[in-house]
């Protein structure tokens, strides 16, 4: 073999090693969530878009060497998979002491707002809600089965009567629209999304002020080691917030 051939072989080997190194350097993270429009869309394992997916893509696009995908699964299983390290994280969710045992939390992503929803036609002179739960505790309230919004709200209403429950979002708003309850308590973005699709957006309206609001955060699994990427996630989030991009995603602009 000539020196030229040796040189070419050496160059080829170096190029192949560099390519392999680049492949190894690319880290792919898997995040889970349950199907929860408009945050996650789809009915199978693979999401078909959604606000939380758009934010994940925007964040990882700003982190060199890191990509991410999302999978859909029941909420309890998603948390168990993150705890065990079989997935690398959970799409933006609220903090809690229990979740902090197995997740490292990013800086804030978006403030989720819970609202009372009502029928304006039933209150032509205005609604009694002004921010004090005691003013409306005598009204019939409905929430989703297993749903939790605010401890004080639920205690105050439960002292007067049992809070009604619905199995799904359509059932919840049907209870309101057809007069079985006076108000429902539900997430602002999710409520607006579903009411538009039910064709009830003109009939059912949210009340101000909100019941509560809480910051959501990416949760990165400690067991999988994904929490090592928290500084990179926080840097990307800071850039996106400064540019107004996350707010634009959640507002649909």
Buried (B, 14 or more C-beta within 10 A) or exposed (E): EEEEEEEEEEEEEEEEEEEEEEEEEEBEBBBBBBBBBBBBBBEEEEBEEBBBBBBBBBBBEBBEEBEBBBBBBEBEEBBBBBBEBBBBBBBBBEBEEEBEEBBBBBBBBBEBBBBBBBBEEEBEEEBEBEEEBEEBBEBBBBBBEEBEBBEEBBEBBEEBEEBBBBEEBBEBBBBBBEEEBBBBBBBBBBBBBBBEEBEBBEBBBBBEEBBBEBBBBBBBBBBBEBBEBBEBBBBBBEBBBEEEBBEEBBEEE
